[in-house]
Amino acid sequence: MIRYLLAASLLLLTACGSGSNTPAAPQSATGDAAAFPVTIPHKFGSTTINAEPKRVVVVGVTEQDPLLALGVVPVGVTDWLKKYPGAINPWAKDKLNGAPLPTVLTDENGPQYEKIASLRPDVIIGLYAGLTQESYDKLSKIAPTVAQPKEYNDYGIPWQESTKTIGKIVGKAAQADKLVADVEAKIAKTRQDNPKFANATGLVATLWEGYFVYGSQDPRSRLLTSLGFKLPEKLDEVIGDKFGASISKERVDLLDQSVIIWLAVPKEARTTLDNDPLYASLKVAKEKRDIILDETTDMGNAASFISVLSLPMLLDNLGPQLAQMVK
């Protein structure tokens, strides 16, 4: 479950990737030439892209999904889940359309600058990321680099904004808007079919250094709020300006919501939760309104890899589970 706990430098990720060392051939459906040049603001200023990029490298950890949804296969991706060849997830695999898998990058002590340079990128994208000024400066010497937006915490960009920003980067803004609208419509339909969600509270958590809870700027929490759920009061006050944090035993009360989603291995999680008298005393535990999404499965991975491609599958499976839990 450690892979779910993105820190600014991704120090919690394990080593090695599964991609080829040979740069993949660029694969891109043609964008709108009239869309360029385009200037994208971000945490470290702004970046201007003068022409449609043909070779895209991803140094964030979820941006391959919106790229693939837009018909663009990146030549390099940063692997987070470390489960799927080329870091192409099962819900996105059919978007490759026969193209070669991207080269896999890792980010344990910062981006792999030499490997990235060898891919000869036209643009480098790090939106769902924690780039530092130093790493941004180094990457910018290789190719125009778009870092995470300043409006959100690191690893806090909403999936909608990530998709739309990438649409602008590759000259497919209108197509990106349509993709976002379609998924938002599916979210709205799930919310409409379950009006009781509007009167419920929810939380997403995992087992790491005790109980790790995700704050309001985390994509997992945003999924709940988009469905109508309210997050615990003072959640962000406890977490601070991070995407999530481990809570002390004194704040286990935060877990006592209408429903709680645990991202964990079911057997291990059930044992840990059942053997904790503090958690077992909570109403959510007594009434068995906790959902354990198996982090070793595609569905468990989709719950952390919130994107324009993963959400439809996640909604189809998680929506009915939430409906069963909420009274």
C-alpha positions as CSV (number, residue, x, y, z in Angstrom):
1,M,0.0,0.0,0.0
2,I,3.0,2.3,0.3
3,R,2.7,3.0,-3.4
4,Y,-0.5,4.9,-2.7
5,L,1.4,7.4,-0.5
6,L,2.9,9.8,-3.0
7,A,5.4,12.1,-1.3
8,A,6.9,15.0,-3.1
9,S,10.0,13.1,-4.2
10,L,8.2,9.7,-4.5
11,L,10.7,8.1,-2.1
12,L,8.1,5.5,-1.2
13,L,8.3,3.9,-4.6
14,T,10.2,0.8,-5.2
15,A,13.1,0.5,-7.7
16,C,13.2,-0.6,-11.4
17,G,10.8,-0.3,-14.3
18,S,9.7,-2.7,-17.0
19,G,10.1,-0.6,-20.1
20,S,12.6,-0.9,-22.9
21,N,15.8,1.2,-23.0
22,T,15.2,1.9,-26.7
23,P,13.2,5.1,-27.3
24,A,9.7,4.3,-28.5
25,A,8.5,5.6,-31.8
26,P,6.2,8.7,-31.3
27,Q,2.5,7.9,-31.7
28,S,0.2,10.9,-32.0
29,A,-3.1,11.6,-33.7
30,T,-2.8,15.0,-35.3
31,G,-3.7,18.0,-33.2
32,D,-4.9,21.4,-34.2
33,A,-2.0,23.3,-35.7
34,A,-3.9,26.6,-35.0
35,A,-3.7,25.8,-31.3
36,F,0.0,26.7,-31.2
37,P,1.8,28.4,-29.8
38,V,0.2,27.8,-26.4
39,T,1.4,29.0,-23.0
40,I,0.7,26.9,-19.9
41,P,1.0,28.5,-16.4
42,H,2.4,26.3,-13.6
43,K,4.1,26.4,-10.2
44,F,7.4,27.7,-11.5
45,G,6.1,30.2,-14.0
46,S,4.8,29.3,-17.5
47,T,5.9,27.3,-20.5
48,T,5.3,28.0,-24.1
49,I,4.9,25.2,-26.6
50,N,5.4,26.4,-30.2
51,A,4.2,23.4,-32.2
52,E,2.4,20.2,-31.7
53,P,4.7,17.8,-29.7
54,K,5.4,14.5,-31.3
55,R,7.5,13.0,-28.6
56,V,6.0,13.4,-25.1
57,V,7.6,12.3,-21.9
58,V,5.6,12.1,-18.6
59,V,7.4,12.8,-15.3
60,G,4.1,12.9,-13.4
61,V,2.5,9.6,-12.5
62,T,-0.9,9.6,-14.1
63,E,-0.7,11.7,-17.2
64,Q,-0.3,8.8,-19.6
65,D,-4.1,8.1,-19.2
66,P,-5.3,11.5,-20.6
67,L,-2.6,11.4,-23.3
68,L,-3.8,8.0,-24.4
69,A,-7.4,9.1,-24.2
70,L,-6.5,11.8,-26.7
71,G,-4.8,9.4,-29.0
72,V,-1.2,10.3,-28.0
73,V,1.1,7.6,-26.9
74,P,4.0,9.0,-24.8
75,V,7.5,7.8,-25.5
76,G,8.3,7.8,-21.8
77,V,6.2,7.4,-18.6
78,T,7.0,7.5,-14.9
79,D,5.9,4.2,-13.3
80,W,4.1,4.5,-10.0
81,L,2.0,1.3,-9.6
82,K,4.9,-0.9,-10.9
83,K,2.4,-3.6,-12.0
84,Y,1.8,-3.3,-15.7
85,P,4.1,-3.4,-18.7
86,G,5.1,0.0,-20.0
87,A,3.1,1.5,-17.1
88,I,0.0,1.2,-19.2
89,N,-2.9,0.2,-17.0
90,P,-5.5,-2.3,-18.1
91,W,-8.2,0.3,-18.4
92,A,-6.0,2.2,-20.9
93,K,-4.4,-0.6,-22.7
94,D,-6.7,-0.6,-25.7
95,K,-5.8,3.0,-26.4
96,L,-2.3,2.0,-27.5
97,N,-3.8,0.8,-30.8
98,G,-0.8,-1.4,-31.5
99,A,1.8,1.2,-30.7
100,P,4.9,0.1,-28.9
101,L,4.9,0.4,-25.1
102,P,6.6,3.6,-23.7
103,T,10.0,3.5,-22.1
104,V,9.5,3.3,-18.3
105,L,11.1,5.9,-16.0
106,T,11.4,5.8,-12.3
107,D,11.5,8.7,-9.8
108,E,13.0,7.7,-6.5
109,N,15.6,10.4,-6.1
110,G,14.3,12.8,-8.8
111,P,13.7,12.4,-12.5
112,Q,16.1,10.2,-14.6
113,Y,17.5,13.2,-16.5
114,E,19.9,11.3,-18.8
115,K,17.3,8.7,-19.7
116,I,14.7,11.4,-20.4
117,A,17.2,13.3,-22.6
118,S,17.8,10.1,-24.6
119,L,14.1,9.9,-25.5
120,R,14.5,13.3,-27.3
121,P,11.2,14.7,-26.0
122,D,9.5,17.7,-27.6
123,V,7.7,18.3,-24.3
124,I,7.9,17.0,-20.7
125,I,4.7,16.9,-18.6
126,G,4.6,16.7,-14.8
127,L,1.1,17.8,-13.7
128,Y,0.3,15.1,-11.1
129,A,3.7,15.5,-9.7
130,G,5.9,17.0,-7.0
131,L,8.6,18.6,-9.1
132,T,11.0,21.0,-7.3
133,Q,12.4,24.1,-8.7
134,E,15.7,22.3,-9.2
135,S,14.2,19.4,-11.1
136,Y,12.1,21.7,-13.2
137,D,15.1,23.7,-14.2
138,K,17.0,20.6,-15.2
139,L,14.2,19.2,-17.2
140,S,13.6,22.5,-18.9
141,K,17.1,22.3,-20.3
142,I,16.1,19.1,-22.0
143,A,12.7,20.2,-23.4
144,P,9.8,22.6,-22.6
145,T,8.5,21.3,-19.3
146,V,5.0,21.8,-17.8
147,A,5.1,21.4,-14.0
148,Q,2.2,21.0,-11.5
149,P,-0.1,24.0,-11.1
150,K,0.5,26.4,-8.2
151,E,-3.2,26.4,-7.4
152,Y,-3.1,23.0,-5.8
153,N,-0.9,21.0,-3.4
154,D,1.7,18.8,-5.1
155,Y,-0.1,15.7,-6.4
156,G,-3.3,17.7,-6.0
157,I,-4.4,18.6,-9.6
158,P,-7.9,17.4,-10.3
159,W,-8.3,14.8,-13.1
160,Q,-10.4,17.3,-15.1
161,E,-7.8,20.0,-15.1
162,S,-5.0,17.5,-15.9
163,T,-7.0,16.2,-18.9
164,K,-7.8,19.7,-20.2
165,T,-4.3,21.0,-19.7
166,I,-2.9,18.0,-21.6
167,G,-5.4,18.7,-24.3
168,K,-4.0,22.2,-24.7
169,I,-0.4,20.9,-24.7
170,V,-1.1,18.5,-27.6
171,G,-3.5,20.7,-29.5
172,K,-6.6,18.8,-28.7
173,A,-8.5,21.1,-26.3
174,A,-11.9,20.5,-27.6
175,Q,-11.5,16.7,-27.6
176,A,-10.2,16.9,-24.0
177,D,-13.3,19.0,-23.0
178,K,-15.5,16.3,-24.5
179,L,-13.8,13.5,-22.6
180,V,-14.1,15.4,-19.3
181,A,-17.8,16.2,-20.0
182,D,-18.6,12.5,-20.7
183,V,-17.0,11.3,-17.5
184,E,-18.6,14.1,-15.4
185,A,-22.0,13.0,-16.9
186,K,-21.4,9.5,-15.6
187,I,-20.5,10.8,-12.2
188,A,-23.6,13.0,-12.2
189,K,-25.7,10.0,-13.2
190,T,-24.3,7.9,-10.3
191,R,-25.0,10.8,-7.9
192,Q,-28.5,11.2,-9.3
193,D,-29.3,7.5,-8.9
194,N,-28.1,7.7,-5.3
195,P,-29.6,10.8,-3.7
196,K,-28.8,9.4,-0.3
197,F,-25.1,10.1,-0.9
198,A,-25.9,13.8,-0.4
199,N,-26.7,13.2,3.2
200,A,-23.7,11.0,3.9
201,T,-20.1,11.5,4.9
202,G,-17.2,9.5,3.6
203,L,-13.4,9.1,3.8
204,V,-10.7,7.2,2.0
205,A,-7.8,5.8,4.0
206,T,-5.1,3.1,3.9
207,L,-2.9,1.3,6.4
208,W,0.4,3.0,6.6
209,E,2.1,4.2,9.7
210,G,-1.2,3.6,11.5
211,Y,-4.1,5.0,9.6
212,F,-3.3,7.2,6.7
213,V,-6.2,9.4,5.5
214,Y,-6.6,11.4,2.3
215,G,-7.5,15.1,2.4
216,S,-9.8,17.2,0.3
217,Q,-7.3,18.0,-2.4
218,D,-6.6,14.3,-3.1
219,P,-8.2,12.8,-6.2
220,R,-9.6,9.9,-4.2
221,S,-11.4,12.2,-1.8
222,R,-12.6,14.4,-4.7
223,L,-14.3,11.4,-6.2
224,L,-16.4,11.0,-3.0
225,T,-17.3,14.6,-2.9
226,S,-18.2,14.6,-6.6
227,L,-20.7,11.9,-5.8
228,G,-22.3,14.0,-3.1
229,F,-20.5,12.8,0.0
230,K,-19.1,15.2,2.6
231,L,-15.7,14.8,4.1
232,P,-15.1,14.9,7.8
233,E,-15.0,18.3,9.4
234,K,-11.5,19.6,10.2
235,L,-10.0,16.9,8.0
236,D,-7.6,19.3,6.3
237,E,-6.9,21.0,9.6
238,V,-5.4,17.7,10.8
239,I,-3.6,16.9,7.5
240,G,-2.2,20.3,6.8
241,D,-1.1,21.3,3.2
242,K,-0.4,17.7,2.1
243,F,-2.5,15.3,0.1
244,G,-2.9,13.1,3.1
245,A,-1.3,12.1,6.5
246,S,-1.2,9.5,9.1
247,I,-3.5,10.4,12.0
248,S,-2.8,9.9,15.7
249,K,-4.9,7.6,17.8
250,E,-6.5,10.6,19.4
251,R,-8.1,11.4,16.0
252,V,-9.4,8.0,15.1
253,D,-12.8,9.7,15.4
254,L,-12.2,11.0,11.9
255,L,-12.8,7.5,10.6
256,D,-16.3,7.3,12.0
257,Q,-18.2,8.3,8.9
258,S,-21.2,7.0,6.9
259,V,-18.8,5.0,4.9
260,I,-15.0,4.6,4.7
261,I,-13.0,3.2,1.8
262,W,-9.8,1.3,2.7
263,L,-7.2,0.8,0.0
264,A,-5.5,-2.3,1.4
265,V,-5.0,-6.0,1.2
266,P,-8.4,-7.3,2.5
267,K,-7.2,-10.1,4.8
268,E,-4.4,-8.0,6.3
269,A,-6.6,-5.0,6.7
270,R,-9.5,-6.9,8.2
271,T,-7.2,-8.4,10.8
272,T,-5.6,-5.1,11.7
273,L,-9.0,-3.3,11.9
274,D,-10.7,-6.0,13.9
275,N,-7.9,-6.2,16.4
276,D,-7.9,-2.5,17.0
277,P,-10.3,-1.8,19.9
278,L,-10.4,1.9,19.1
279,Y,-11.5,1.3,15.5
280,A,-13.8,-1.6,16.5
281,S,-15.6,0.7,18.9
282,L,-16.6,3.1,16.1
283,K,-20.1,3.0,14.6
284,V,-18.8,2.6,11.1
285,A,-17.0,-0.6,12.2
286,K,-19.9,-2.0,14.2
287,E,-22.3,-1.5,11.4
288,K,-19.8,-2.9,8.8
289,R,-19.9,0.2,6.6
290,D,-16.2,0.0,5.7
291,I,-15.3,-1.1,2.1
292,I,-11.9,-2.7,1.6
293,L,-10.7,-2.3,-2.0
294,D,-8.0,-4.8,-2.7
295,E,-4.9,-2.8,-3.6
296,T,-3.5,-5.9,-5.4
297,T,-6.3,-5.8,-8.0
298,D,-7.0,-3.6,-11.0
299,M,-9.9,-2.1,-9.2
300,G,-7.8,-1.2,-6.2
301,N,-5.3,0.4,-8.5
302,A,-7.9,2.3,-10.3
303,A,-9.1,3.8,-7.0
304,S,-5.8,5.5,-6.6
305,F,-5.1,6.1,-10.3
306,I,-8.0,8.6,-10.7
307,S,-8.1,9.6,-14.4
308,V,-10.4,10.2,-17.3
309,L,-9.9,6.5,-18.3
310,S,-10.0,4.8,-14.9
311,L,-13.1,6.5,-13.6
312,P,-15.7,4.9,-15.7
313,M,-14.6,1.4,-14.6
314,L,-14.3,2.5,-11.0
315,L,-17.8,4.1,-10.9
316,D,-19.4,0.9,-12.4
317,N,-17.9,-1.1,-9.6
318,L,-17.6,1.2,-6.6
319,G,-20.9,3.0,-7.1
320,P,-23.0,-0.1,-6.2
321,Q,-20.8,-0.9,-3.2
322,L,-21.2,2.6,-1.8
323,A,-25.0,2.4,-2.4
324,Q,-25.2,-0.8,-0.3
325,M,-23.2,0.8,2.6
326,V,-25.1,4.1,2.9
327,K,-28.4,3.9,4.7
